[in-house]
């Protein structure tokens, strides 16, 4: 698969963990008035909300011409969840620290 064929999904999966996952997680903690969630709690909540995009990633299933991009999206999605859980997604970690600082 050429890089230009996966460019948009690469960008989306670079942004969605912190734009969708962390933003919704921060909102959830604010509404619940939880001022100091642990890193693990925050990361799990980010993964929970990030995972809600999975139906989008499956929107090309059952179409032969999309098999290669589907496999790429599935692998990349799982990689992103692992990065969040391990604390290696620096954008999510910044959002966590911002939440602690400004709640």
N, C-alpha and C positions, 0 to 999 in steps of 0.2 A: 504494500500500500504506500502510495506517495505521501510525503509530508503535507502537500497542499490538500489532499483528500481528508486529512484528519485535523487540519488547522483549527477549525471552529470548535470541534469537540475538545481539543487540547485547551483552548482558551476557556471554554465553559467549565471544564473540570479543574482549571487553575483557580477560577473565581468562585464557583458555587459553594465550596466548603465554607469559606468565610462570609460570603455575601448572603447565602441562604442559611446554611447551618448555624454559623455563629450569630448572625443577626437575630434569627428566631430564638436561639437559645438564650441570648441576652434578654430579649423581650420576655421569655418565659420566666427567667429568674427575677426580673424586675416585678412582674405581675405577682409572682409568688412571694415577693419581698424577701428573697434570699440574697443577702448582701455579700456573703463570702463562701460561694460554692468551692469545693475542692477542684483542683485541676481535673481530676478523674471525672467528677460529676459534670463539669462543664464540657469536657470532651465527649462524654457519653451523650449528653443532650445535643451537642453539635452533630454527632453521627446520627442520632435519631431524626433530626430535622433534615440533614443532608440526604438521608436515605429516602426521604419522601419524593425525591426527583427520580427514583428508579423507574417509574412507569414511562418517563420520557426516554430513558435509555433503552427501554424495551420496545419503543414505538416502531422500530424497523425489523423486529423479529419476524420470522417466517417468510422472509424475502431473501431469496438466494443471493442476489447481487449485493446484499448488505452484510453477508456473513463475516467478512473480514473486519469491517468497522464495528460490528456488534461485539466481536471477540475483543477487539481493542478497548471498546467502551467498558465492557464488563471487567476486564483486567485493571484498567485504569481506575475505575470506580472503587474496586476493592483495595487497590494501592492507596488511594486517597483516604479511605477509612482507616487503614493501618497507620498512615502518617498522622492522622488526627489522634488516634488512640495512643500512639507512642510519644506524642508531643513534638513531632518533627514537622508539622505544618506550621511554619512561623507566623503566617497570617492569623491563624486561629489562636495561637499563643499570644499574639499582640492583642487580639480582641478580648481574651481572658484577662490580661493585665489591665486593659482599659476598663473593663467592667469592674474589676476590684478597685481601681483608682477613682472611677466616677460613678459607678453603680447606677 
